Structures are given as structure tokens and as C-alpha cells.
Amino acid sequence: MKHTIFGQFFSNPIRTGAICASSPELSRLITKDIGIERAKSVVELGPGTGAVTGFILESINPAASFFTIELNPDIIIALKKKFPKVKTYHDCASNLPSILRKEGLEKVDVVISGLPWAYFSDEVQEEILSSIVDNLPKGGVFSTFAYIQGTILPAGLSFKKRLRKYFSKVEKSQVIWMNIPPAFVYRCRK
């Protein structure tokens, strides 16, 4: 249970942010219509146990640079068992610039995030989002999801405003009711 999303949620709900892994419907939706198949570089922030990672691997060009950034060491163990060939950095998403330098990349074309934005303070949201935006090229895409109950929380409302501040285009998908809890996707273009 220690290496499951459910177990990690109950031991540290703020750091984990999810009670269970994303559904296949949500995982498919977060990678849809974002140009991932043409991207030369893709980063997944907060991959958890890899529910979305599998859909990313199915969608990306095999020649694309791809890695994940996960803060929770127990979850990394589960992710590595499922996807042993995927490079994962045990680090904070706000350190994206230094990790890109390690990878020899100036920018990243697509950033996909499973981070629990509604649980983050304004300062943490600002730090991570500015790191993402600063490292996307013009036209680059940021795709993330939000739980519907989080949209009424102050941090969830702040996050939505920040997206509109940072990105030239922000789209919101339909709600995936089959996800636990129900969620939707924000697709944002720089």
C-alpha cells in the first residue's frame, strides 16, 4: 500500500493530492489535441504511478526526448516498476529549468502535469507555473487536469486566473465523470 496512490494519499494528502490514479478516460484526454505526436520534447510533472505516462508513451514520437519529475520517492518506486525505461527525476517541478539543462534542452515543447494545483499555496503555484511558462517556446503546450471540487477552493480559483495570465489560449475540456473524483483538463498554449 505504501507504493500506491491510495496509500500515499492517506499518509500525506497534500503531497500526493489524489486518492487514486487517473482513469484511462482522463489520461487519454490530457494527451489529446496537444500536438504531442509532433513534439520533440515532452515532460510529465507529477506522474504518480504512471496512469498518464502510458498514454504519453503511446502518443509521442519515439525520437522525442521524454522524462518525468516526481517528488515522492515511494511513488517513484512504483513508477519505475511499471516503466523501467522512463527517466524520472526525484525533484520538485519548479526545478524544471535545471533539469532541462541536464537533459541538454533549451525549451520543452509539451508539459503535462498531474500536480495537485488546488492544494498548493499561491507562492508554490506561481513558482511552478512561471518555471513551466519560461521553458516553453512560443506555441508550446501545457496540459493539466483539475478535480471539479477543487475549482471552488480559493487555490483552485487562483490557479485558473494564473493560467489566463500566463497563456495566450486556455481551453477547458468536458468533465470526466468516470474519474474518481470527477475531473477536467486545462489545455494551455503559450
N, C-alpha and C positions, 0 to 999 in steps of 0.2 A: 504494500500500500504506500510505502514511502516514496516510490518512484512513479506514482500515478498522479494525475492532476487532482483527483478527488482527495487523496491523502495529503497532498501539498496544500490544497486549499484550506483544509481544516487545521493544518499545523501553522500556516502563515497566509491568511486570506488576502492581505494587502499585496504581498509579493507575488502571489500566484494569480489572483483576480478571477479565476474561473473555477466553477465547481466540477466541470467535466470537459473533455476535449470537444473541439468544434465539430459539428455534424458534417457529413460529406456534402450536404447542400450548401452550407455556409462556406466550407473550404473550397468548393468549386467556384462559388460566386466571387470570393475575394480575389481569385486569379483570373476571372473572366473580364474581357473587354478592357484590358490594361496594356496590351501590346507586349506581353511577357514573352511571346514566342520570337519577337524580333530583338529583344533586349540583349545587350552584350554583357550586362552585369545586373545581378539581382541579389538583394539582401533580404533575409527574413529576420525580423526583430521579435523576440519572444516566441520561438517556435513551439514551446511546450514539448509534448511528446511526439509531435510531428504530424498532426492531423492535416495541416495545410501544406506541410513540406512535401508530402507525397504528390499533391496536385501541382505544386511548383515544378517538381522534377518531371512530371508528365508533360508539362507545358513549355518549359524552357528549351532553347536551342542547346544541344549537347556541348557546343563550344563556348557557351556563356560562362562567365565567372559567377559562382553562387556560393554563398556561405550564410551561416546563421549566427545570431548573437543572443545568448541566453544567460541570465543572471543566476538562475537557480541550479546549483551543482547536482542536486538529486534528480532533477528533471533532465539534465544533460545525459546522465547515465541511461535513462530510458530512451532518449532520442538517439543516442549512439548505438544502442542495441537494434533499433528499428532501421536506422540509416547510417551504417558504419562508415560509408564513404563521404558523407556530407561533413564539410569542415565547419566546426562550431567553436566560436569564441566564448569563453566564460568571462563575460564583461557586461558593462552597462551600455544600453543603446546610445546614450549621449556620447560615448567614446567612438562613435562611428567614424569620424574623421581619421583618428589614429589607426583604426583597423583597416580602413581603405588604403592608407599609406603602406601598411604591412603587406597588403594584397597587391600593391603596385597600381592602384586605381586612383585617378583624379576625382572622378564622379561615379555615381551609380545610377543606372537608368530606371530601375524599379525598386522600390522599398515596400515590402509587405509586412504588416505589423499585427501581431496578436497581443500587444501590450494592453494592460487594463487601464486605459486612459482616465476613466471616471474615478478611479481610486487615487490618482496622482494629484499632488498639490499643483497650484498654478506654476510654481517655480520649476517643478520637475517636467510638467507638460511643455513649458517654454523652452527649457534646456534641450529636451529630446527633439521637439519639433524643429527648433532652429538648426539643430545638428543635421536633421534629415533634409530640410529645405536647402541649406547651404551646400549640401553634397549631391543634390540632384541637378542635372543640366536643364536648360530651358526645355520644356516639353516633357521632362521626367515625371514619373507617376509614383504617387504614394497611395497605397490601398490598405485600409484597416477596417476593423469592424467595431461595433458598439452594441451593447445589450440595451434593449429598449428601456428597461427600468433605470439604467444609468443616465439616460437623456434628461431625466428630471432632476438629477442631482446637480448641485452647483458646479462641480468639476466637469460634469458631462456637458453642461451648457457652456462653460468656459472653453472646453475643447472645441466645440462646434464653431464658436466665434473665432478661435485661433486658426482653424482650418480656413475659414473665409478670409482671414487677414493674410495668411501666408501663400495661398494658392489662387491662381487665376481662375480655375474651374473646380468646383466641388459638386459631385453628384452623390445622391443618397439612393441606395437600392430599395427594393421592396423588403419587407420584414420576412425573415426565415422563421416561421412559427415552429418548425420541427426541431430547431436548435434548442438546447437547454442551457441557459434561458434564451428566449427568442432574441434574435439579433438582426442587424442590417449592416451593409457595407458602405463606407465612405470611399469614393474614388476621387482622388485629387490630382490635378495636373498643375505643374509649376509654369 
